[in-house]
Amino acid sequence: MDLEVAKKVFRSTDEGRSWAVNQYERSVRYYNNKNDITKDKGGVDTLDPDGNPDDYIRKADNRISNGYHRILVDQKAQYVGGIVPAFDVEDETLNDKVLEVLGDNYARTFNRLVVDASNAGTGWIHYWIDEAGVFHYATINPAQITPIYDGSLEQKLLAVRRTYEELDTETGDIYIFDEYWTDTEAQFFKRERGADYSALMYDFRVPLFDVSTAEPLDNSNVLNHGLGAVPFIPFMNNQDATPDLPRYKGLIDVYDRVYSGFVNDVDDVQQVILILTNYGEAGNATEFKQRLKQDQVINLEKYGDGDQSGLDKLTIDIPVQARDDLLDRTRESIFLHGQGIDPSRVEMGTNKTGVALKMIYTLLELKAAALESEFRPALSELIRAVLRYLGDAKADARKITQNWTRAAVKDDTEQADNVAKLSSVSSAETIAKSNPLVTDWQNELKLREAELNPTDSFNNPASRAALND
């Protein structure tokens, strides 16, 4: 792709990219408890009892941001990703190899994907093979990614544009870097920050070598990655790839405004404004307050029987009950539209059955199921990428089975009873997967097999214990 074509491609995707970036950045602000109410205060909660000096009645200007968005997102992330999905590629050896390649970061990466998808609508994983031939994968900031799909009903990913700012250590200038990835290669471009696409230039970052002599040649802006697919995998939040925040942002803003207004009233109600009629002494308000404090009396002049001379006070009444009701209803609506669990309203007793526990998670389960249905094919694609890296000839055709487990409060006794009742008509694999005490069902099957067939002293737990003694 030459420069002129690249300019057209980047210009044509700018509008969609700007909209997606704005959506994501707003969600991240609310995730970090920097709601719109604190925008004028630099995104920081502010307690300012004298924030409106020109208003003698309403002086307080407190801005309090409430972090309901983070609560809802973290609930979903832990509910879905607290126990990472297990998978089976129908080959025990390959299962172990794939897990080894995914490594210890698998659980943390999966949790981050759920958070990214909730905030941006789509979380992204980028995978690559380094110079030493080692497979790597990592989440990518969704604000950097602009996907390009074909026009088919399947919405096949044709290419990915990645855009980000970075310091060029050679020149000391800050550049905007644009990468364009397809299923065969990646091309790299850059322009100075603040410049438009007329200043777009190639970014020669790929080293070339003479195959026969291994001597370095001039660098290129093209990388032939040879991964067999666009090395970016979208993990969508739902079928529309939309973030969670727009569903309840207005409710959070209402709660912030009412709550902050409540705090303002508490500050303002301490201010008592004295209204004097026909006060006989000359002087300003400061002199009056000093005389009142010193003498504890004031001099008022009376002009006939109908005279209204006197001293009144002006205070602010706080409608406490009405605001409490509004805050309660708004909070309830936030968790309703956010499909989450309000921990302040969960009443756990000793008679909570499995069905009752499931009812508590009804809305959260609906939201989690929508995410799971979109994450399943994406996770399979990541596993297939690892299989291709491992040299599996059947990587693209293998059946991949996934087992998702919710990190929810459960009645283990009831589940164990059900497993025991169905053990005579269920396979060993099904029992291992359903056993509430088992976290790794594949390892459980190995242990069970070793107990039932103690022919190999090393695989027999009893024999291993005897050897250790």
Helices and strands as residue ranges (DSSP letters): H 3-31, G 36-41, H 68-81, E 86-88, H 92-102, G 103-105, H 106-120, E 122-129, E 135-140, G 142-144, E 145-149, E 157-167, E 174-181, E 185-192, G 197-199, E 201-202, E 206-209, E 216-220, E 222-224, E 232-236, G 245-247, H 249-268, E 273-277, H 285-295, E 310-314, H 320-337, G 343-345, H 354-360, H 362-389, E 401-403, H 412-422, G 423-425, H 428-434, H 441-452, H 461-468
